[in-house]
């Protein structure tokens, strides 16, 4: 078995963990999924606050009615 020496200045005295690329990719996938979930929760929370404060839009009977409302609405 080969031995690799890693200088302490590279890790700044902290622990160093070495994992396979496959395991790293799995961890990245999990992290991205968790971030997406947190962003979704944040957006949902904001949307529910909007509904509570009466900041809603619609419903519309037709697409034409919806388009008219969108064009007349300020940004």
NUTINU-487587 format. One record per residue: y, x, z of N, C-alpha, C, CB in turn; residue in three letters. Coordinates in steps of 0.1 Angstrom, whole numbers. Atoms other than C-alpha are relative to their C-alpha. Glycine has a CB too. Layout:
N
{n.Y: Y | n.X: X | n.Z: Z | ca.Y: Y | ca.X: X | ca.Z: Z | c.Y: Y | c.X: X | c.Z: Z | cb.Y: Y | cb.X: X | cb.Z: Z | type: ALA};
...
% end
This chain:
75
{n.Y: -12 | n.X: 8 | n.Z: 0 | ca.Y: 0 | ca.X: 0 | ca.Z: 0 | c.Y: 12 | c.X: 9 | c.Z: 0 | cb.Y: 0 | cb.X: -10 | cb.Z: 12 | type: UNK};
{n.Y: -13 | n.X: -8 | n.Z: 1 | ca.Y: 35 | ca.X: 13 | ca.Z: -9 | c.Y: 9 | c.X: -4 | c.Z: 12 | cb.Y: 7 | cb.X: -3 | cb.Z: -13 | type: UNK};
{n.Y: -10 | n.X: 3 | n.Z: -10 | ca.Y: 62 | ca.X: 15 | ca.Z: 17 | c.Y: 14 | c.X: 2 | c.Z: -6 | cb.Y: -2 | cb.X: 10 | cb.Z: 12 | type: UNK};
{n.Y: -13 | n.X: -1 | n.Z: 5 | ca.Y: 98 | ca.X: 8 | ca.Z: 9 | c.Y: 9 | c.X: 0 | c.Z: 13 | cb.Y: 4 | cb.X: -13 | cb.Z: -9 | type: UNK};
{n.Y: -9 | n.X: -1 | n.Z: -11 | ca.Y: 126 | ca.X: 19 | ca.Z: 33 | c.Y: 13 | c.X: -6 | c.Z: -5 | cb.Y: 2 | cb.X: 15 | cb.Z: 4 | type: UNK};
{n.Y: -13 | n.X: 7 | n.Z: 3 | ca.Y: 157 | ca.X: -3 | ca.Z: 33 | c.Y: 10 | c.X: 4 | c.Z: 10 | cb.Y: -1 | cb.X: -15 | cb.Z: -1 | type: UNK};
{n.Y: -10 | n.X: -4 | n.Z: -10 | ca.Y: 188 | ca.X: 12 | ca.Z: 49 | c.Y: 6 | c.X: -11 | c.Z: 8 | cb.Y: 11 | cb.X: 8 | cb.Z: -7 | type: UNK};
{n.Y: -6 | n.X: 10 | n.Z: -9 | ca.Y: 202 | ca.X: -7 | ca.Z: 79 | c.Y: 14 | c.X: -4 | c.Z: -5 | cb.Y: 1 | cb.X: 5 | cb.Z: 14 | type: UNK};
{n.Y: -13 | n.X: 4 | n.Z: 4 | ca.Y: 236 | ca.X: -7 | ca.Z: 63 | c.Y: 0 | c.X: -11 | c.Z: -11 | cb.Y: 8 | cb.X: 12 | cb.Z: -6 | type: UNK};
{n.Y: 2 | n.X: 11 | n.Z: 10 | ca.Y: 223 | ca.X: -30 | ca.Z: 35 | c.Y: -1 | c.X: -14 | c.Z: 7 | cb.Y: -12 | cb.X: 3 | cb.Z: -9 | type: UNK};
{n.Y: 2 | n.X: 12 | n.Z: -7 | ca.Y: 212 | ca.X: -56 | ca.Z: 60 | c.Y: 10 | c.X: -3 | c.Z: 11 | cb.Y: -14 | cb.X: -1 | cb.Z: 6 | type: UNK};
{n.Y: -10 | n.X: 1 | n.Z: -10 | ca.Y: 241 | ca.X: -50 | ca.Z: 84 | c.Y: -6 | c.X: -4 | c.Z: 14 | cb.Y: 10 | cb.X: -11 | cb.Z: -3 | type: UNK};
{n.Y: 7 | n.X: 2 | n.Z: -13 | ca.Y: 216 | ca.X: -50 | ca.Z: 113 | c.Y: -7 | c.X: -14 | c.Z: 1 | cb.Y: 10 | cb.X: 2 | cb.Z: 11 | type: UNK};
{n.Y: 6 | n.X: 13 | n.Z: -1 | ca.Y: 204 | ca.X: -85 | ca.Z: 105 | c.Y: -15 | c.X: 1 | c.Z: -6 | cb.Y: 8 | cb.X: -10 | cb.Z: -8 | type: UNK};
{n.Y: 14 | n.X: 0 | n.Z: 4 | ca.Y: 168 | ca.X: -95 | ca.Z: 97 | c.Y: 0 | c.X: -1 | c.Z: -16 | cb.Y: -7 | cb.X: -12 | cb.Z: 6 | type: UNK};
{n.Y: 2 | n.X: 1 | n.Z: 15 | ca.Y: 156 | ca.X: -91 | ca.Z: 61 | c.Y: -14 | c.X: -6 | c.Z: -3 | cb.Y: 1 | cb.X: 14 | cb.Z: -6 | type: UNK};
{n.Y: 12 | n.X: 7 | n.Z: 4 | ca.Y: 130 | ca.X: -114 | ca.Z: 46 | c.Y: -2 | c.X: 1 | c.Z: -15 | cb.Y: 0 | cb.X: -15 | cb.Z: 4 | type: UNK};
{n.Y: 3 | n.X: -2 | n.Z: 15 | ca.Y: 113 | ca.X: -107 | ca.Z: 13 | c.Y: -11 | c.X: -11 | c.Z: -3 | cb.Y: -6 | cb.X: 14 | cb.Z: -3 | type: UNK};
{n.Y: 9 | n.X: 11 | n.Z: 4 | ca.Y: 96 | ca.X: -136 | ca.Z: -5 | c.Y: -2 | c.X: 1 | c.Z: -15 | cb.Y: 5 | cb.X: -14 | cb.Z: 4 | type: UNK};
{n.Y: 2 | n.X: 0 | n.Z: 14 | ca.Y: 81 | ca.X: -141 | ca.Z: -39 | c.Y: 10 | c.X: -8 | c.Z: -8 | cb.Y: -15 | cb.X: -5 | cb.Z: -3 | type: UNK};
{n.Y: -10 | n.X: 8 | n.Z: 8 | ca.Y: 102 | ca.X: -154 | ca.Z: -68 | c.Y: -4 | c.X: -14 | c.Z: 0 | cb.Y: 0 | cb.X: 6 | cb.Z: -14 | type: UNK};
{n.Y: 5 | n.X: 14 | n.Z: 0 | ca.Y: 80 | ca.X: -185 | ca.Z: -69 | c.Y: 5 | c.X: -8 | c.Z: 12 | cb.Y: -15 | cb.X: -1 | cb.Z: -2 | type: UNK};
{n.Y: -4 | n.X: 6 | n.Z: -12 | ca.Y: 87 | ca.X: -192 | ca.Z: -33 | c.Y: 15 | c.X: -2 | c.Z: 1 | cb.Y: -4 | cb.X: 8 | cb.Z: 12 | type: UNK};
{n.Y: -15 | n.X: 1 | n.Z: 1 | ca.Y: 125 | ca.X: -185 | ca.Z: -38 | c.Y: 4 | c.X: -12 | c.Z: -8 | cb.Y: 5 | cb.X: 13 | cb.Z: -5 | type: UNK};
{n.Y: -4 | n.X: 11 | n.Z: 8 | ca.Y: 126 | ca.X: -210 | ca.Z: -66 | c.Y: -3 | c.X: -13 | c.Z: 6 | cb.Y: -8 | cb.X: 1 | cb.Z: -14 | type: UNK};
{n.Y: 3 | n.X: 12 | n.Z: -7 | ca.Y: 109 | ca.X: -236 | ca.Z: -45 | c.Y: 11 | c.X: -3 | c.Z: 11 | cb.Y: -14 | cb.X: 1 | cb.Z: 7 | type: UNK};
{n.Y: -10 | n.X: 2 | n.Z: -10 | ca.Y: 134 | ca.X: -231 | ca.Z: -17 | c.Y: 13 | c.X: -4 | c.Z: -6 | cb.Y: 3 | cb.X: 14 | cb.Z: 8 | type: UNK};
{n.Y: -12 | n.X: 4 | n.Z: 7 | ca.Y: 163 | ca.X: -233 | ca.Z: -42 | c.Y: -1 | c.X: -15 | c.Z: -4 | cb.Y: 2 | cb.X: 9 | cb.Z: -12 | type: UNK};
{n.Y: 2 | n.X: 14 | n.Z: 4 | ca.Y: 149 | ca.X: -266 | ca.Z: -55 | c.Y: 2 | c.X: -10 | c.Z: 12 | cb.Y: -14 | cb.X: -2 | cb.Z: -6 | type: UNK};
{n.Y: -2 | n.X: 9 | n.Z: -12 | ca.Y: 147 | ca.X: -281 | ca.Z: -20 | c.Y: 14 | c.X: 0 | c.Z: 4 | cb.Y: -9 | cb.X: 6 | cb.Z: 11 | type: UNK};
{n.Y: -14 | n.X: -1 | n.Z: -4 | ca.Y: 182 | ca.X: -269 | ca.Z: -12 | c.Y: 9 | c.X: -8 | c.Z: -9 | cb.Y: 5 | cb.X: 15 | cb.Z: 0 | type: UNK};
{n.Y: -7 | n.X: 8 | n.Z: 10 | ca.Y: 196 | ca.X: -285 | ca.Z: -44 | c.Y: -2 | c.X: -15 | c.Z: 3 | cb.Y: -4 | cb.X: 4 | cb.Z: -14 | type: UNK};
{n.Y: 3 | n.X: 14 | n.Z: -3 | ca.Y: 179 | ca.X: -317 | ca.Z: -36 | c.Y: 7 | c.X: -5 | c.Z: 13 | cb.Y: -16 | cb.X: -2 | cb.Z: 2 | type: UNK};
{n.Y: -7 | n.X: 4 | n.Z: -12 | ca.Y: 193 | ca.X: -318 | ca.Z: -1 | c.Y: 15 | c.X: -1 | c.Z: -2 | cb.Y: -3 | cb.X: 10 | cb.Z: 11 | type: UNK};
{n.Y: -14 | n.X: 1 | n.Z: 3 | ca.Y: 228 | ca.X: -311 | ca.Z: -14 | c.Y: 3 | c.X: -13 | c.Z: -8 | cb.Y: 5 | cb.X: 13 | cb.Z: -8 | type: UNK};
{n.Y: -2 | n.X: 12 | n.Z: 7 | ca.Y: 225 | ca.X: -339 | ca.Z: -39 | c.Y: -1 | c.X: -12 | c.Z: 9 | cb.Y: -11 | cb.X: -1 | cb.Z: -12 | type: UNK};
{n.Y: 2 | n.X: 11 | n.Z: -9 | ca.Y: 213 | ca.X: -362 | ca.Z: -12 | c.Y: 13 | c.X: -2 | c.Z: 9 | cb.Y: -12 | cb.X: 2 | cb.Z: 9 | type: UNK};
{n.Y: -12 | n.X: 1 | n.Z: -8 | ca.Y: 243 | ca.X: -353 | ca.Z: 10 | c.Y: 12 | c.X: -5 | c.Z: -8 | cb.Y: 3 | cb.X: 14 | cb.Z: 6 | type: UNK};
{n.Y: -11 | n.X: 5 | n.Z: 9 | ca.Y: 267 | ca.X: -358 | ca.Z: -19 | c.Y: -1 | c.X: -15 | c.Z: -2 | cb.Y: 0 | cb.X: 8 | cb.Z: -13 | type: UNK};
{n.Y: 2 | n.X: 15 | n.Z: 2 | ca.Y: 252 | ca.X: -392 | ca.Z: -26 | c.Y: 3 | c.X: -8 | c.Z: 13 | cb.Y: -15 | cb.X: -2 | cb.Z: -3 | type: UNK};
{n.Y: -4 | n.X: 7 | n.Z: -13 | ca.Y: 255 | ca.X: -402 | ca.Z: 11 | c.Y: 15 | c.X: 0 | c.Z: 2 | cb.Y: -7 | cb.X: 7 | cb.Z: 12 | type: UNK};
{n.Y: -14 | n.X: -1 | n.Z: -1 | ca.Y: 291 | ca.X: -390 | ca.Z: 11 | c.Y: 7 | c.X: -11 | c.Z: -9 | cb.Y: 5 | cb.X: 14 | cb.Z: -3 | type: UNK};
{n.Y: -6 | n.X: 10 | n.Z: 9 | ca.Y: 299 | ca.X: -411 | ca.Z: -20 | c.Y: -3 | c.X: -14 | c.Z: 4 | cb.Y: -6 | cb.X: 3 | cb.Z: -14 | type: UNK};
{n.Y: 3 | n.X: 13 | n.Z: -4 | ca.Y: 281 | ca.X: -441 | ca.Z: -7 | c.Y: 9 | c.X: -4 | c.Z: 12 | cb.Y: -15 | cb.X: -1 | cb.Z: 4 | type: UNK};
{n.Y: -8 | n.X: 3 | n.Z: -12 | ca.Y: 300 | ca.X: -439 | ca.Z: 26 | c.Y: 14 | c.X: -3 | c.Z: -4 | cb.Y: 0 | cb.X: 12 | cb.Z: 10 | type: UNK};
{n.Y: -13 | n.X: 2 | n.Z: 5 | ca.Y: 333 | ca.X: -437 | ca.Z: 7 | c.Y: 1 | c.X: -14 | c.Z: -7 | cb.Y: 4 | cb.X: 11 | cb.Z: -10 | type: UNK};
{n.Y: 0 | n.X: 13 | n.Z: 7 | ca.Y: 323 | ca.X: -467 | ca.Z: -15 | c.Y: 0 | c.X: -12 | c.Z: 10 | cb.Y: -12 | cb.X: -1 | cb.Z: -9 | type: UNK};
{n.Y: 1 | n.X: 11 | n.Z: -10 | ca.Y: 314 | ca.X: -488 | ca.Z: 16 | c.Y: 14 | c.X: -2 | c.Z: 7 | cb.Y: -11 | cb.X: 3 | cb.Z: 10 | type: UNK};
{n.Y: -13 | n.X: 1 | n.Z: -6 | ca.Y: 348 | ca.X: -480 | ca.Z: 31 | c.Y: 10 | c.X: -7 | c.Z: -9 | cb.Y: 6 | cb.X: 15 | cb.Z: 3 | type: UNK};
{n.Y: -8 | n.X: 7 | n.Z: 10 | ca.Y: 365 | ca.X: -491 | ca.Z: -1 | c.Y: -3 | c.X: -15 | c.Z: 0 | cb.Y: -3 | cb.X: 5 | cb.Z: -14 | type: UNK};
{n.Y: 4 | n.X: 14 | n.Z: -1 | ca.Y: 346 | ca.X: -524 | ca.Z: 1 | c.Y: 6 | c.X: -7 | c.Z: 12 | cb.Y: -15 | cb.X: -2 | cb.Z: -1 | type: UNK};
{n.Y: -5 | n.X: 5 | n.Z: -12 | ca.Y: 356 | ca.X: -529 | ca.Z: 37 | c.Y: 15 | c.X: -2 | c.Z: 0 | cb.Y: -3 | cb.X: 9 | cb.Z: 12 | type: UNK};
{n.Y: -15 | n.X: 0 | n.Z: 1 | ca.Y: 393 | ca.X: -523 | ca.Z: 29 | c.Y: 4 | c.X: -9 | c.Z: -12 | cb.Y: 5 | cb.X: 14 | cb.Z: -2 | type: UNK};
{n.Y: -4 | n.X: 10 | n.Z: 11 | ca.Y: 391 | ca.X: -548 | ca.Z: 0 | c.Y: 3 | c.X: 7 | c.Z: -13 | cb.Y: 11 | cb.X: -8 | cb.Z: 4 | type: UNK};
{n.Y: -3 | n.X: -7 | n.Z: 12 | ca.Y: 394 | ca.X: -522 | ca.Z: -27 | c.Y: -12 | c.X: -1 | c.Z: -10 | cb.Y: 3 | cb.X: 15 | cb.Z: 2 | type: UNK};
{n.Y: 11 | n.X: 3 | n.Z: 9 | ca.Y: 370 | ca.X: -538 | ca.Z: -51 | c.Y: 5 | c.X: -4 | c.Z: -14 | cb.Y: -9 | cb.X: -11 | cb.Z: 5 | type: UNK};
{n.Y: -4 | n.X: 3 | n.Z: 14 | ca.Y: 370 | ca.X: -545 | ca.Z: -89 | c.Y: -10 | c.X: -8 | c.Z: -6 | cb.Y: 3 | cb.X: 14 | cb.Z: -7 | type: UNK};
{n.Y: 10 | n.X: 9 | n.Z: 6 | ca.Y: 353 | ca.X: -574 | ca.Z: -105 | c.Y: -4 | c.X: -11 | c.Z: 9 | cb.Y: -12 | cb.X: 8 | cb.Z: -4 | type: UNK};
{n.Y: 9 | n.X: -1 | n.Z: 11 | ca.Y: 330 | ca.X: -592 | ca.Z: -110 | c.Y: 7 | c.X: -6 | c.Z: -13 | cb.Y: -13 | cb.X: -8 | cb.Z: 3 | type: UNK};
{n.Y: -5 | n.X: 4 | n.Z: 13 | ca.Y: 336 | ca.X: -600 | ca.Z: -147 | c.Y: -10 | c.X: -9 | c.Z: -7 | cb.Y: 4 | cb.X: 11 | cb.Z: -8 | type: UNK};
{n.Y: 9 | n.X: 9 | n.Z: 7 | ca.Y: 321 | ca.X: -628 | ca.Z: -168 | c.Y: -4 | c.X: 7 | c.Z: -13 | cb.Y: 7 | cb.X: -13 | cb.Z: -3 | type: UNK};
{n.Y: 3 | n.X: -6 | n.Z: 13 | ca.Y: 323 | ca.X: -608 | ca.Z: -201 | c.Y: 5 | c.X: 15 | c.Z: 0 | cb.Y: 7 | cb.X: -8 | cb.Z: -11 | type: UNK};
{n.Y: -5 | n.X: -14 | n.Z: 2 | ca.Y: 327 | ca.X: -572 | ca.Z: -213 | c.Y: 14 | c.X: 0 | c.Z: -4 | cb.Y: -9 | cb.X: 7 | cb.Z: -11 | type: UNK};
{n.Y: -14 | n.X: 0 | n.Z: 5 | ca.Y: 359 | ca.X: -582 | ca.Z: -230 | c.Y: 10 | c.X: -2 | c.Z: 12 | cb.Y: 2 | cb.X: -12 | cb.Z: -9 | type: UNK};
{n.Y: -8 | n.X: 2 | n.Z: -12 | ca.Y: 373 | ca.X: -594 | ca.Z: -196 | c.Y: 1 | c.X: 13 | c.Z: 8 | cb.Y: -6 | cb.X: -11 | cb.Z: 9 | type: UNK};
{n.Y: 0 | n.X: -13 | n.Z: -7 | ca.Y: 362 | ca.X: -561 | ca.Z: -180 | c.Y: 9 | c.X: 10 | c.Z: -7 | cb.Y: -15 | cb.X: 5 | cb.Z: 0 | type: UNK};
{n.Y: -8 | n.X: -10 | n.Z: 7 | ca.Y: 378 | ca.X: -540 | ca.Z: -207 | c.Y: 15 | c.X: -3 | c.Z: 1 | cb.Y: -3 | cb.X: 0 | cb.Z: -15 | type: UNK};
{n.Y: -14 | n.X: 4 | n.Z: -2 | ca.Y: 411 | ca.X: -559 | ca.Z: -204 | c.Y: 5 | c.X: 4 | c.Z: 14 | cb.Y: 2 | cb.X: -16 | cb.Z: -2 | type: UNK};
{n.Y: -4 | n.X: -3 | n.Z: -14 | ca.Y: 411 | ca.X: -554 | ca.Z: -166 | c.Y: 1 | c.X: 15 | c.Z: 1 | cb.Y: -11 | cb.X: -5 | cb.Z: 10 | type: UNK};
{n.Y: -1 | n.X: -15 | n.Z: -1 | ca.Y: 404 | ca.X: -516 | ca.Z: -170 | c.Y: 13 | c.X: 5 | c.Z: -6 | cb.Y: -12 | cb.X: 6 | cb.Z: -7 | type: UNK};
{n.Y: -12 | n.X: -5 | n.Z: 7 | ca.Y: 433 | ca.X: -512 | ca.Z: -195 | c.Y: 12 | c.X: -3 | c.Z: 8 | cb.Y: 1 | cb.X: -6 | cb.Z: -14 | type: UNK};
{n.Y: -12 | n.X: 4 | n.Z: -8 | ca.Y: 457 | ca.X: -530 | ca.Z: -172 | c.Y: 1 | c.X: 6 | c.Z: 14 | cb.Y: 1 | cb.X: -15 | cb.Z: 1 | type: UNK};
{n.Y: 1 | n.X: -6 | n.Z: -13 | ca.Y: 447 | ca.X: -512 | ca.Z: -141 | c.Y: 7 | c.X: 14 | c.Z: 0 | cb.Y: -14 | cb.X: 1 | cb.Z: 5 | type: UNK};
{n.Y: -6 | n.X: -13 | n.Z: -1 | ca.Y: 469 | ca.X: -482 | ca.Z: -130 | c.Y: -11 | c.X: 11 | c.Z: 5 | cb.Y: 12 | cb.X: 0 | cb.Z: 9 | type: UNK};
{n.Y: 9 | n.X: -11 | n.Z: -4 | ca.Y: 451 | ca.X: -448 | ca.Z: -126 | c.Y: 4 | c.X: 4 | c.Z: 14 | cb.Y: 0 | cb.X: 12 | cb.Z: -9 | type: UNK};
% end
